[in-house]
Amino acid sequence: MNVEIMRFKVLAGQTKQVDEWLAFLNENMQEVLLTLENEKMYVETIFREVLNGQEFLYWYSIQGEGGQEVEESTHWIDQKHLEYWRACIDPVFKPVKLTTEVVMIPDKIRQQMN
């Protein structure tokens, strides 16, 4: 099981596009959830922050081993998600992976994630 949080920088001037992207994901949640199974993605959450005038998105996830990468998916929802990604995420900024120190998941829930 992989538990992580990653920080990605939003391209300058793309705040409204990010608004649209996040609304798109929320409005199409049933389709989004269908694609998570192939990825072995148990939990995926997107956080947003403006820090010193710069916008960032954070992805928090709990994922099983051997899941499909979103880039490998042919599902329309993933294709649209990647389209937004390319339009909004700064490809020059190296994503920051925060260090996982403690994972608190009760055994009965962990067993369901295997």
MIKOL-28067 format. One record per atom (N, C-alpha, C): residue number from 1; residue in three letters; atom name; x, y, z. Coordinates in pm, 1 decimal. Atoms other than C-alpha are relative to their C-alpha. Example, Ala and Ser with C-alpha at 12.3 -4.5 7.8 and 13.67 -1.06 7.14 Angstrom:
# residues 2
<1; ALA; N; <89.0; -119.0; 0.0>>
<1; ALA; CA; <1230.0; -450.0; 780.0>>
<1; ALA; C; <90.0; 120.0; 0.0>>
<2; SER; N; <-82.0; -119.0; -6.0>>
<2; SER; CA; <1367.0; -106.0; 714.0>>
<2; SER; C; <-77.0; 109.0; 73.0>>
This chain:
# residues 114
<1; MET; N; <84.4; -117.4; 0.0>>
<1; MET; CA; <0.0; 0.0; 0.0>>
<1; MET; C; <89.0; 123.9; 0.0>>
<2; ASN; N; <-76.0; -123.6; 12.3>>
<2; ASN; CA; <129.7; 343.5; -95.6>>
<2; ASN; C; <-87.3; 115.8; 48.7>>
<3; VAL; N; <69.5; -116.7; -54.0>>
<3; VAL; CA; <19.7; 644.7; 110.8>>
<3; VAL; C; <88.3; 120.2; -26.3>>
<4; GLU; N; <-83.9; -115.6; 31.3>>
<4; GLU; CA; <138.4; 978.8; -19.4>>
<4; GLU; C; <-81.6; 126.6; -16.4>>
<5; ILE; N; <54.9; -130.4; 35.4>>
<5; ILE; CA; <74.2; 1346.1; -60.9>>
<5; ILE; C; <105.6; 71.0; -83.6>>
<6; MET; N; <-89.2; -66.8; 95.5>>
<6; MET; CA; <223.6; 1536.4; -353.4>>
<6; MET; C; <-51.1; 141.8; -23.8>>
<7; ARG; N; <35.5; -138.6; 28.4>>
<7; ARG; CA; <232.2; 1910.3; -420.4>>
<7; ARG; C; <41.4; 34.9; -142.5>>
<8; PHE; N; <-23.0; -41.8; 138.4>>
<8; PHE; CA; <203.1; 2046.1; -775.8>>
<8; PHE; C; <-31.8; 148.2; -12.8>>
<9; LYS; N; <19.1; -142.6; 21.0>>
<9; LYS; CA; <234.2; 2407.2; -885.2>>
<9; LYS; C; <-95.8; 23.8; -116.6>>
<10; VAL; N; <94.8; -39.0; 104.9>>
<10; VAL; CA; <-50.7; 2560.0; -1085.0>>
<10; VAL; C; <64.9; 109.9; -83.9>>
<11; LEU; N; <-50.7; -103.6; 89.4>>
<11; LEU; CA; <48.7; 2761.9; -1388.7>>
<11; LEU; C; <-67.0; 134.0; 30.3>>
<12; ALA; N; <54.0; -134.0; -21.9>>
<12; ALA; CA; <5.1; 3137.1; -1343.4>>
<12; ALA; C; <-115.2; 26.9; -95.8>>
<13; GLY; N; <114.6; -36.6; 82.8>>
<13; GLY; CA; <-329.4; 3261.5; -1470.7>>
<13; GLY; C; <-99.8; -112.6; -24.3>>
<14; GLN; N; <87.7; 114.8; 26.0>>
<14; GLN; CA; <-497.4; 2918.6; -1457.8>>
<14; GLN; C; <-99.9; -27.5; 112.0>>
<15; THR; N; <90.2; 20.7; -113.4>>
<15; THR; CA; <-705.9; 2964.9; -1142.1>>
<15; THR; C; <-141.8; -33.7; -45.6>>
<16; LYS; N; <136.8; 27.9; 47.8>>
<16; LYS; CA; <-1037.1; 2976.5; -1332.3>>
<16; LYS; C; <-7.5; -137.6; -66.3>>
<17; GLN; N; <-4.6; 132.8; 61.5>>
<17; GLN; CA; <-933.5; 2666.4; -1529.8>>
<17; GLN; C; <3.0; -108.5; 108.6>>
<18; VAL; N; <-2.8; 94.5; -112.0>>
<18; VAL; CA; <-855.5; 2488.9; -1201.5>>
<18; VAL; C; <-138.6; -8.7; 63.4>>
<19; ASP; N; <138.1; 0.1; -51.8>>
<19; ASP; CA; <-1199.1; 2594.0; -1071.0>>
<19; ASP; C; <-86.9; -92.3; -84.9>>
<20; GLU; N; <77.7; 81.3; 94.8>>
<20; GLU; CA; <-1352.3; 2434.8; -1381.6>>
<20; GLU; C; <36.0; -148.8; 14.4>>
<21; TRP; N; <-50.1; 137.5; -13.2>>
<21; TRP; CA; <-1137.5; 2119.5; -1343.8>>
<21; TRP; C; <-56.3; -67.8; 124.3>>
<22; LEU; N; <47.0; 59.1; -125.3>>
<22; LEU; CA; <-1229.5; 2060.5; -981.2>>
<22; LEU; C; <-152.0; -15.7; -0.2>>
<23; ALA; N; <145.3; 12.0; 14.2>>
<23; ALA; CA; <-1596.9; 2129.6; -1053.4>>
<23; ALA; C; <-35.0; -117.5; -90.1>>
<24; PHE; N; <21.5; 112.8; 91.1>>
<24; PHE; CA; <-1578.2; 1882.4; -1342.7>>
<24; PHE; C; <12.6; -133.1; 75.2>>
<25; LEU; N; <-18.2; 124.3; -76.3>>
<25; LEU; CA; <-1442.9; 1610.7; -1111.8>>
<25; LEU; C; <-115.1; -22.0; 97.4>>
<26; ASN; N; <110.5; 12.5; -95.2>>
<26; ASN; CA; <-1708.1; 1681.3; -847.6>>
<26; ASN; C; <-132.5; -31.5; -68.8>>
<27; GLU; N; <125.6; 20.8; 72.5>>
<27; GLU; CA; <-1989.3; 1691.3; -1102.0>>
<27; GLU; C; <-8.2; -137.6; -66.1>>
<28; ASN; N; <-5.2; 130.5; 65.9>>
<28; ASN; CA; <-1879.2; 1360.1; -1256.8>>
<28; ASN; C; <55.4; -108.2; 93.5>>
<29; MET; N; <-60.5; 87.5; -100.5>>
<29; MET; CA; <-1791.9; 1178.0; -934.8>>
<29; MET; C; <-31.2; -147.8; -23.3>>
<30; GLN; N; <31.9; 142.2; 23.9>>
<30; GLN; CA; <-1972.9; 854.4; -1027.3>>
<30; GLN; C; <95.2; -60.3; -103.3>>
<31; GLU; N; <-93.5; 47.1; 102.7>>
<31; GLU; CA; <-1756.5; 819.8; -1340.0>>
<31; GLU; C; <142.9; -3.1; 53.5>>
<32; VAL; N; <-134.2; -5.2; -59.6>>
<32; VAL; CA; <-1443.9; 923.9; -1149.8>>
<32; VAL; C; <22.1; -123.6; 86.8>>
<33; LEU; N; <-13.7; 113.6; -91.4>>
<33; LEU; CA; <-1505.0; 655.0; -888.5>>
<33; LEU; C; <13.9; -131.8; -74.8>>
<34; LEU; N; <-13.2; 122.4; 80.4>>
<34; LEU; CA; <-1540.4; 389.3; -1159.0>>
<34; LEU; C; <143.9; -23.7; -43.5>>
<35; THR; N; <-136.4; 14.9; 50.2>>
<35; THR; CA; <-1187.7; 458.1; -1282.1>>
<35; THR; C; <100.0; -33.3; 110.4>>
<36; LEU; N; <-93.2; 22.6; -110.2>>
<36; LEU; CA; <-1028.9; 431.0; -937.0>>
<36; LEU; C; <28.1; -148.1; 23.8>>
<37; GLU; N; <-18.1; 143.1; -23.9>>
<37; GLU; CA; <-1078.0; 54.7; -922.0>>
<37; GLU; C; <119.5; -56.2; -76.5>>
<38; ASN; N; <-113.0; 47.9; 79.5>>
<38; ASN; CA; <-833.8; -15.9; -1206.6>>
<38; ASN; C; <133.4; 53.4; 51.0>>
<39; GLU; N; <-121.8; -60.5; -54.1>>
<39; GLU; CA; <-582.7; 214.9; -1040.3>>
<39; GLU; C; <35.4; -56.2; 138.3>>
<40; LYS; N; <-12.3; 47.9; -138.8>>
<40; LYS; CA; <-625.7; 29.3; -708.1>>
<40; LYS; C; <13.1; 119.0; 95.4>>
<41; MET; N; <-0.9; -122.7; -78.5>>
<41; MET; CA; <-685.9; 375.6; -568.0>>
<41; MET; C; <-113.7; -8.1; 101.1>>
<42; TYR; N; <99.3; 13.2; -106.5>>
<42; TYR; CA; <-862.5; 344.9; -233.1>>
<42; TYR; C; <-50.5; 135.1; 46.4>>
<43; VAL; N; <35.2; -135.7; -41.0>>
<43; VAL; CA; <-859.2; 713.4; -141.5>>
<43; VAL; C; <81.0; 96.1; -87.1>>
<44; GLU; N; <-69.8; -105.7; 72.3>>
<44; GLU; CA; <-775.4; 1014.4; -355.8>>
<44; GLU; C; <-71.0; 130.9; 30.5>>
<45; THR; N; <55.4; -128.1; -40.5>>
<45; THR; CA; <-826.2; 1368.5; -234.6>>
<45; THR; C; <89.2; 110.3; -55.7>>
<46; ILE; N; <-75.9; -114.1; 52.0>>
<46; ILE; CA; <-723.2; 1698.3; -393.4>>
<46; ILE; C; <-22.4; 117.8; 94.3>>
<47; PHE; N; <2.9; -119.8; -82.5>>
<47; PHE; CA; <-638.1; 1996.2; -174.0>>
<47; PHE; C; <55.6; 115.5; -82.0>>
<48; ARG; N; <-42.8; -119.6; 72.5>>
<48; ARG; CA; <-578.7; 2351.3; -289.9>>
<48; ARG; C; <54.4; 101.1; 100.5>>
<49; GLU; N; <-60.2; -99.2; -88.7>>
<49; GLU; CA; <-357.0; 2621.3; -140.7>>
<49; GLU; C; <61.0; 112.0; -82.9>>
<50; VAL; N; <-74.3; -113.0; 55.2>>
<50; VAL; CA; <-231.7; 2967.8; -226.8>>
<50; VAL; C; <102.7; 37.0; 105.5>>
<51; LEU; N; <-110.9; -23.9; -91.3>>
<51; LEU; CA; <108.1; 3023.0; -68.6>>
<51; LEU; C; <91.1; 105.7; -61.5>>
<52; ASN; N; <-82.2; -111.3; 50.8>>
<52; ASN; CA; <295.9; 3352.6; -112.1>>
<52; ASN; C; <-40.1; 39.1; -142.5>>
<53; GLY; N; <50.4; -41.8; 130.1>>
<53; GLY; CA; <74.8; 3435.4; -410.2>>
<53; GLY; C; <3.2; -106.2; -108.7>>
<54; GLN; N; <-8.8; 109.5; 97.6>>
<54; GLN; CA; <137.2; 3100.3; -584.0>>
<54; GLN; C; <-100.3; -108.8; 36.5>>
<55; GLU; N; <101.3; 102.8; -23.3>>
<55; GLU; CA; <-135.0; 2839.3; -625.4>>
<55; GLU; C; <59.4; -139.7; -15.9>>
<56; PHE; N; <-45.1; 138.4; 2.4>>
<56; PHE; CA; <-70.3; 2472.2; -553.2>>
<56; PHE; C; <-119.6; -93.1; 16.6>>
<57; LEU; N; <93.6; 109.0; -23.5>>
<57; LEU; CA; <-273.1; 2152.3; -572.3>>
<57; LEU; C; <77.2; -113.7; 64.8>>
<58; TYR; N; <-59.4; 113.1; -69.4>>
<58; TYR; CA; <-198.9; 1862.4; -341.1>>
<58; TYR; C; <-87.6; -122.0; -25.1>>
<59; TRP; N; <69.9; 127.6; 15.5>>
<59; TRP; CA; <-293.1; 1502.2; -413.4>>
<59; TRP; C; <37.7; -89.2; 116.9>>
<60; TYR; N; <-18.9; 96.9; -107.1>>
<60; TYR; CA; <-337.0; 1279.6; -110.2>>
<60; TYR; C; <-62.7; -130.3; -48.3>>
<61; SER; N; <55.3; 126.5; 49.5>>
<61; SER; CA; <-380.3; 913.3; -197.1>>
<61; SER; C; <45.2; -118.2; 84.0>>
<62; ILE; N; <-31.6; 132.2; -53.1>>
<62; ILE; CA; <-388.4; 564.1; -60.5>>
<62; ILE; C; <-28.3; -95.7; -114.3>>
<63; GLN; N; <9.7; 82.2; 120.3>>
<63; GLN; CA; <-320.7; 319.3; -340.1>>
<63; GLN; C; <64.8; -135.4; 23.0>>
<64; GLY; N; <-56.6; 134.0; -5.2>>
<64; GLY; CA; <-264.1; -54.0; -364.1>>
<64; GLY; C; <110.8; -15.6; -102.7>>
<65; GLU; N; <-110.4; 28.2; 91.9>>
<65; GLU; CA; <30.5; -204.1; -545.9>>
<65; GLU; C; <-52.1; -52.1; -133.8>>
<66; GLY; N; <29.2; 55.8; 131.5>>
<66; GLY; CA; <17.8; -273.2; -918.6>>
<66; GLY; C; <-121.0; 56.9; -71.2>>
<67; GLY; N; <114.1; -60.2; 67.6>>
<67; GLY; CA; <-265.6; -40.5; -1014.7>>
<67; GLY; C; <38.6; 66.3; -130.4>>
<68; GLN; N; <-20.6; -65.9; 129.1>>
<68; GLN; CA; <-305.6; 110.2; -1359.3>>
<68; GLN; C; <31.7; 148.2; 22.0>>
<69; GLU; N; <-28.7; -143.2; -3.9>>
<69; GLU; CA; <-151.7; 454.4; -1409.2>>
<69; GLU; C; <-110.9; 73.8; -74.3>>
<70; VAL; N; <107.0; -76.2; 63.6>>
<70; VAL; CA; <-406.0; 721.4; -1499.1>>
<70; VAL; C; <34.4; 29.1; -146.3>>
<71; GLU; N; <-42.1; -28.0; 137.9>>
<71; GLU; CA; <-200.9; 795.3; -1814.1>>
<71; GLU; C; <-25.5; -118.2; -93.5>>
<72; GLU; N; <26.0; 119.9; 80.3>>
<72; GLU; CA; <-269.3; 438.2; -1933.3>>
<72; GLU; C; <-148.8; -21.7; -27.3>>
<73; SER; N; <144.1; 17.9; 11.3>>
<73; SER; CA; <-646.2; 472.8; -1902.7>>
<73; SER; C; <-53.0; 56.4; -131.6>>
<74; THR; N; <68.4; -50.4; 119.0>>
<74; THR; CA; <-864.4; 511.4; -2210.8>>
<74; THR; C; <-138.9; 53.5; 34.7>>
<75; HIS; N; <131.1; -48.7; -43.0>>
<75; HIS; CA; <-1171.9; 611.0; -2006.5>>
<75; HIS; C; <-9.5; 150.8; -24.6>>
<76; TRP; N; <16.3; -140.5; 36.4>>
<76; TRP; CA; <-1311.5; 947.3; -2117.1>>
<76; TRP; C; <23.7; 93.9; 117.9>>
<77; ILE; N; <-15.9; -87.9; -116.2>>
<77; ILE; CA; <-1310.9; 1088.4; -1762.6>>
<77; ILE; C; <148.2; 22.1; 30.2>>
<78; ASP; N; <-144.0; -12.7; -21.9>>
<78; ASP; CA; <-937.9; 1017.6; -1724.9>>
<78; ASP; C; <64.9; 83.1; -109.4>>
<79; GLN; N; <-54.1; -78.9; 110.0>>
<79; GLN; CA; <-864.9; 1164.7; -2066.7>>
<79; GLN; C; <-26.3; 149.1; 22.1>>
<80; LYS; N; <34.8; -140.4; -28.8>>
<80; LYS; CA; <-1047.0; 1487.1; -1971.0>>
<80; LYS; C; <79.9; 50.7; 119.2>>
<81; HIS; N; <-79.3; -34.8; -117.6>>
<81; HIS; CA; <-871.6; 1488.9; -1632.0>>
<81; HIS; C; <143.9; 34.7; -40.9>>
<82; LEU; N; <-136.9; -25.3; 46.9>>
<82; LEU; CA; <-531.8; 1468.2; -1805.9>>
<82; LEU; C; <8.3; 124.7; -87.1>>
<83; GLU; N; <5.2; -122.2; 80.8>>
<83; GLU; CA; <-635.0; 1743.1; -2046.9>>
<83; GLU; C; <6.9; 122.8; 91.9>>
<84; TYR; N; <-6.4; -108.6; -98.6>>
<84; TYR; CA; <-700.1; 1971.4; -1749.7>>
<84; TYR; C; <139.0; 6.7; 62.7>>
<85; TRP; N; <-133.9; 5.8; -60.6>>
<85; TRP; CA; <-372.1; 1856.7; -1592.2>>
<85; TRP; C; <101.9; 74.4; -86.7>>
<86; ARG; N; <-96.7; -61.8; 91.7>>
<86; ARG; CA; <-171.4; 1958.3; -1898.5>>
<86; ARG; C; <-21.7; 150.7; -12.7>>
<87; ALA; N; <31.6; -142.1; 11.4>>
<87; ALA; CA; <-348.6; 2296.3; -1909.8>>
<87; ALA; C; <30.5; 77.8; 128.3>>
<88; CYS; N; <-6.0; -70.1; -128.7>>
<88; CYS; CA; <-310.6; 2375.5; -1539.1>>
<88; CYS; C; <127.0; -21.2; 81.7>>
<89; ILE; N; <-114.7; 32.2; -86.0>>
<89; ILE; CA; <-4.0; 2208.3; -1383.4>>
<89; ILE; C; <130.1; 41.5; -68.2>>
<90; ASP; N; <-128.5; -48.2; 51.0>>
<90; ASP; CA; <339.0; 2366.5; -1428.8>>
<90; ASP; C; <94.4; -118.3; -21.4>>
<91; PRO; N; <-85.8; 115.4; 26.5>>
<91; PRO; CA; <555.8; 2103.2; -1601.8>>
<91; PRO; C; <146.7; 23.0; 38.7>>
<92; VAL; N; <-137.8; -32.7; -35.5>>
<92; VAL; CA; <877.9; 2284.2; -1504.5>>
<92; VAL; C; <24.2; -18.9; 150.4>>
<93; PHE; N; <-11.3; 12.6; -144.9>>
<93; PHE; CA; <811.5; 2280.1; -1128.6>>
<93; PHE; C; <7.4; -147.3; 38.7>>
<94; LYS; N; <-14.4; 138.7; -44.4>>
<94; LYS; CA; <936.5; 1957.1; -974.0>>
<94; LYS; C; <-99.5; -25.8; 112.7>>
<95; PRO; N; <97.2; 29.8; -105.7>>
<95; PRO; CA; <648.0; 1804.2; -773.5>>
<95; PRO; C; <72.1; -33.9; 131.0>>
<96; VAL; N; <-55.7; 24.8; -131.9>>
<96; VAL; CA; <712.3; 1783.4; -400.9>>
<96; VAL; C; <-77.9; -114.3; 64.0>>
<97; LYS; N; <61.3; 111.7; -71.4>>
<97; LYS; CA; <644.8; 1451.6; -230.4>>
<97; LYS; C; <31.2; 18.2; 147.9>>
<98; LEU; N; <-19.8; -16.2; -142.4>>
<98; LEU; CA; <592.1; 1510.3; 138.2>>
<98; LEU; C; <31.6; -136.2; 61.5>>
<99; THR; N; <-42.7; 123.2; -64.1>>
<99; THR; CA; <742.2; 1250.8; 371.5>>
<99; THR; C; <-111.4; -57.1; 86.5>>
<100; THR; N; <98.8; 69.3; -81.4>>
<100; THR; CA; <498.9; 999.0; 515.9>>
<100; THR; C; <68.1; -45.2; 128.6>>
<101; GLU; N; <-59.0; 33.6; -129.0>>
<101; GLU; CA; <574.4; 962.0; 886.5>>
<101; GLU; C; <-84.1; -100.5; 78.4>>
<102; VAL; N; <89.5; 86.1; -76.8>>
<102; VAL; CA; <269.6; 790.3; 1036.3>>
<102; VAL; C; <-123.4; -28.0; -84.4>>
<103; VAL; N; <122.9; 38.4; 69.9>>
<103; VAL; CA; <-16.0; 599.0; 873.9>>
<103; VAL; C; <-91.7; -66.1; 102.8>>
<104; MET; N; <94.9; 50.6; -99.7>>
<104; MET; CA; <-317.9; 540.7; 1096.4>>
<104; MET; C; <-125.1; -50.2; -71.1>>
<105; ILE; N; <114.4; 64.5; 63.2>>
<105; ILE; CA; <-557.7; 298.2; 933.7>>
<105; ILE; C; <-30.3; -125.1; 82.7>>
<106; PRO; N; <34.1; 118.7; -79.3>>
<106; PRO; CA; <-740.7; 45.6; 1153.0>>
<106; PRO; C; <11.4; -127.8; -84.2>>
<107; ASP; N; <-20.3; 127.9; 67.8>>
<107; ASP; CA; <-670.9; -319.3; 1066.6>>
<107; ASP; C; <-121.7; -43.3; -80.8>>
<108; LYS; N; <120.2; 45.3; 73.4>>
<108; LYS; CA; <-1033.0; -389.9; 966.7>>
<108; LYS; C; <-17.0; 76.2; -130.7>>
<109; ILE; N; <6.6; -76.5; 124.5>>
<109; ILE; CA; <-1011.9; -113.6; 704.6>>
<109; ILE; C; <115.7; -37.8; -90.1>>
<110; ARG; N; <-116.5; 43.9; 77.7>>
<110; ARG; CA; <-661.0; -211.9; 591.3>>
<110; ARG; C; <-26.5; -132.5; -72.0>>
<111; GLN; N; <30.4; 129.6; 59.5>>
<111; GLN; CA; <-784.0; -565.3; 527.3>>
<111; GLN; C; <-89.9; 14.3; -121.5>>
<112; GLN; N; <88.2; -25.0; 114.0>>
<112; GLN; CA; <-1049.9; -428.2; 292.2>>
<112; GLN; C; <75.9; 61.4; -117.3>>
<113; MET; N; <-79.7; -65.6; 104.0>>
<113; MET; CA; <-777.2; -246.4; 98.2>>
<113; MET; C; <93.2; -96.9; -71.7>>
<114; ASN; N; <-90.1; 97.3; 64.0>>
<114; ASN; CA; <-588.0; -562.1; 2.9>>
<114; ASN; C; <-67.2; -75.7; -109.8>>
